[in-house]
């Protein structure tokens, strides 16, 4: 039997390793396109560059800019030429004001119910039930509230294997997900760290929010708790009633679904992360006083 020269074998391994390393270089920048392929197409683009993340709303000209260097975030509204800073303290004050406004409004509606004809009373009750639901800190889901359990079932996504996972909310079945290893997609450590940072930031500042306001930041995020990319997540319609979230999905309403529709590592323009100096600085404290109808102004501050 012939044996290979050990030096030649090591050289061959080194060459093969180098070829594969250069075949999938770490991306200098990253762009993710998120949406629902069967329900309206792309909803957001996520740009990552040098520790900064820009989340671009596909339906208007607003961009949420996060800077991992100082853990800060702002919403840049290019249509209105306005900039609104986000912080846990500011959002807590906003939530308190909004919730109190809603509760007072609902109390006023309760007093009016007995004065209305039966058909109008039933319609108003439906509106009140919706306001009650969206006023309480429940409803929308962020990854910190979810537990992902891998199944070992692998499927191809963007040319790399991704694992199917069962998703649990408070230990109750909620849906399914598709998780991918960020390194296999050529994502750099710095870009992955930026995604983890922005996820942690919004998990923190949105904790305890009413579902309607919390949904402004997206029901789920970009990464799972173990750091893998959330390439797809779906709520199981059959489990909505079992989880105490109502009697199934409302007519015409689809269970939540979000997935990464496209991914590339092309250079991202720095302009996505810039805040124009001439834009008006806005405050989250511009909320209606208690007693105003349904807190509509507060709801519109971060409206998508």
Protein Blocks (a to p, Z undefined) as FASTA:
>chain_A
ZZddfklmmmmmmmmmmmmmmmmccdfbdcdddddfknnpafbdcddeehiacdddfkbc
cdcdddfklopacdddfklopacdddfklmmmmmmmmmmmmmmmmmmmmmmmmmpcfklm
mmmmmmmmmmmmmmpgghiacfklpccddehiacdeehiacddddddeehiafbdcdddd
fklnopafklmmmmmmmmmmmmmmmgoiafklmmmnojbdfbdfkopacfbccddfklmm
mnonagcjaehiacdddddfbdcfbdcdfklmpccfkbccddfklccdehiahhlmmmmm
moZZ
